[in-house]
Amino acid sequence: MAALRLALVQLDVRLGDLEHNLARAAELVRRARASDADLVVLPELALSGYRVGDVADDLSLACDDERLAALVAEAGNAAILVGFAERTRLHVYNAAAYFEAGALVHLHRKLYLPTYGIYEERKHFSPGGSLRAFDARLGRLAMLVCNDAWQLPLPFLAVQDGAEILLVPAASAAASYPGSLDTRSYWRDITRFYGRMLESYVVFVNRVGREEGLEFWGGSHVVDPCGDVVAAADHEETVLVCEVDLAAVRARRRAVPLVREARLGLIAREVERLLGHAADR
């Protein structure tokens, strides 16, 4: 396939207002569709807002909810990634779902739920149990929801599973509390590092807007397999359109074979040794 056209939907989300968020997301997805996008990517928890514990209503949706299906249909022939609170029979997950032609292709449930400082995700969501790259019409992809990308083994595992594009929907905010970080600079460093060392495209899609104590700063961007930022948004609600070429991934991995030299057997042996001393087996 030739160059892929990505549309990063940097959305302003109203906490607890599912109907408004669905309508606004649909409007921006239609704008992305008009740009001839091959893939439309929405942020983490794009339909509920982030601080779900501050809302009395249940904001979760099942994967087959007709409201989610209606939003997906707005993408037309484009693939679409939607971040939302997923309801199952017993659990609620912070999830990202990837659809093509209205059909669910892959579901990723956030694995690492931050619960420190002002973050309380583990109180409201169950952690996912697996990470898989997946084959899509556009190529082999993987999804990491926000804090998943701050855990070094996960992007490595995704790329070793064949991913050439890492899709990272996020709800990253600027916050001030003891020990808090400059999340803007951290994210730019993280995505450039993964692009360069894992020789992959990294697509970071953040939201904008405010919730009590949090200001979501946007800054959505795309990093190429050399670690260069090839497109970036500011802090306003927008649709950022960018083209990527998977031939660049393959060329980079051939020229500088960092990914090929992983030595998974060595890593497996050392992990098994460390498990003998670990609290979490």
N, C-alpha and C positions, 0 to 999 in steps of 0.2 A: 504494500500500500504506500502511496505517496505521503506527503506531509499531512499530519492530522491537525485539525482546527479545534482548539479547546476554548471553551467559554467558562471563565471563573466568575460565578455569581456571588459578589460580595454584598450580602444582604443585611438590611437593618431589621432586626427581629423584635417583636413585642412579646415580652414575657407573658405566657399564659393565654395568649390570644390566637388560638389555632386557626380560626377562620380568617383573620386578618393576615396571618403569616402565610397561609396557603394561597390566598389571593395575591399577595404581593410577590411571593415566589413564582406563581404562575405567570404574572406579568413580566418578570425579569427572564424567566425561561423562554417566553415567547420572543423577547428581544434577542436572546441568545440564538434561538432557532432562526431568526431572521438574518443572523450573521453567517449562516451556513455552517454552524458548529457541528463537529462530529461527536463531541462529548461536552455535556454541560455538568458542572460540578458545583453543588451547593455546600454551605458550611456545616459544621457539627451542630446538631440540635436546631436545625434551621426552622423547624415548625413549632417548637414549644418555647424556645428561649432556654437559657442556661440554668438559672437558679430555680429548678422545678420544685425544690422543697419549700419555696416561698409561696407556692400556689396551692390552693385547696383542691382544685379540679384535677382529675386524671388527664394528663396531656399525652399519654402514650397511644400509639396506633399499632394495630396488627399489620403485618406486611401486605395482607390482602385487603386492607381498608379501602373502600371506594373513593375516599377523599385523596388518599395517596395515589391511587390509580389515575384519578383525574389530573393530578399534577404531573405525573409521569407522561400522560398522554400529550401534554402540552409540548413535550420535546420532539414530537413527531418522529422522524427517522433518526434523530440523534440519540445516542446513549445518554443516560443521566444518572448521576450519583446524588442521593438525597440523604442528609444526616437527620435523624429523628429518634425519638424515644420509642423503642419497639416493645410492644406488649406481647407476651406469650401467656400460656396458661398459668404459669407460676411466677414468672420473672418479668422484670423490665430491664432492657438493655439500652445503653447508649450506642446506637447502631448507625452504620452507613450501608445503604443498599444501592446496588448497581443494576440498572435496568437497560435492556435493549428491546426496542419495538414493543414496549409495554410489559415485557416478561422479565422476571427477576433472574439475573445471571449469577449474582454473588452477594452474600450478606456478610459483613464484618461487624462483630460486636467488640466494642472497646475492651481491651485487655487490662490496661493499667488505669485505674480510676483514682485521680488525685484526691486525697482526703487529708489536707493539712492547710494551715493558714485559714484563708476564707473559703477553701474548696471543700465540698462535702459530697462528692459524687458517690462514694461507696455507701453512703446512707440511703441513696435513692435508686441506684442501679446495681445489677449483678454484673460481675466481670465476665467477659467472653472466655472461651476455652480453647481457641485455636487461631492460627494465622495461616492463611493460604494465599499464594498467588493464584490467579485464575486467567483462563483464556477468554478473551472477548473478541468481538469483531475487529477492534482496533489494534489488538496485540495482546501480549501477556502483561497483566497489571497486578498491583496489590494495593490495598487500602490500609492506612494507619490513621486512627482517629486521634488527633491532637496529642495527648500525653503519651500515646503509644510510640510516637516518633522520638520521645525523649529517653526511650529505653534502647540502648545501643544494639542489643541482639536482634530486635524485631526487623528493622530495615535490612540488616545483613541476611537474616533468614528469608525474607521476602525475595531478595535479589538472588539468593542461592536457589530459590524455588522457581527462578526464571523471570521474575518481574523486570521489565524494562522501564516502566513508569510507576513511580510511587505517588499515589493520590492521598493527600493529607487534608481532609476537612477538619477545621479547627474552630474553637470558640475561645480565642486567646485574648485576655484582657490585661490592661495596665492596672495594677493594684498596688497599694502601699500598705504593707504590714511588716513587722520585723522579719528579716530574712528574705523578703520578696525580691524578685529578679527583674531586670530590664528585659521583658519578654520580647520586645521588638528586635533588639540586637541578638538575643539568643536564637530566635527563630531564623534570622537571616544566616547566622553562623552555622546552625544545624543543617539547614537545607542545602547550603553550599557545600558543606562537608560531605553530606550523603551523595549529592550529585557528583562530586569529584572522586571520592573514594569508592563509591559503589557504581560509578560510571552509568548513571541512570538519570532520567528526567525526574524531577521532584516538583509536584504541583501542590502548592500550599494555598488553601482557600479559607480565609478567615472571614468573620462577620464584623459588622460595625454596630453602633448603637450603645445605649447605656442600660444597665440594670443596677439596682442598689449596690453601691460599693465597687462596681465594675464598669470600666469603659473599654469597649471592644474597638481595637485600633485598626482593623482592616489589614492593609499591607500585603494582600494576596500577591503571590508571585510564582514564576516558573523558573526553575534552574535547569540548565542543560548538563550533559554528561561530563563536561569539563569544569563544572562548578560555577559557571557564569549565569547571572540573572539575565534572562532574555525578555522578560515582561514583568511589570510590577504595577500595582494599584496604590492609591493613597488611602486616606481614611474615610472616603465617601462611599455611599452605596453606588455600585456600578456593576457593569458586566465587562470584564477584561478578556479580550480575545487574543489568542496567541497560537502560532503554528509550531508544531514539533515534528521532527523527522526521526523515526526509529533507526534509520540507517546510521545516524550519528552515534547511537548507543553501540551498535555493533562495530563500527569503525574504531571507536574509542577503546572498547574492550579488546579488540584485536591488536591495536597499537600498544596499549599499556595493560597487560593481562592481570590486573589486580584481582578481579572477581574470579577469574579462572583458577587462581592459586590459593583458594580458600583452605584446602586440606581439612575437609569435614571430619575425616576419621580422627585426626589429631585433636580437633576441637571436641568431638564426642568423648574421647578418652579423658580429656582434662576436665570436662564438665562432670563426667561420672565420678572422677576422683573428688572434685569439690563437693558433690552431693553428699559424700560421706560425712562432711562436716557442716552441712547446711541445715538451717532450721526448717526451710521450706523445700520439702522433697516432692 
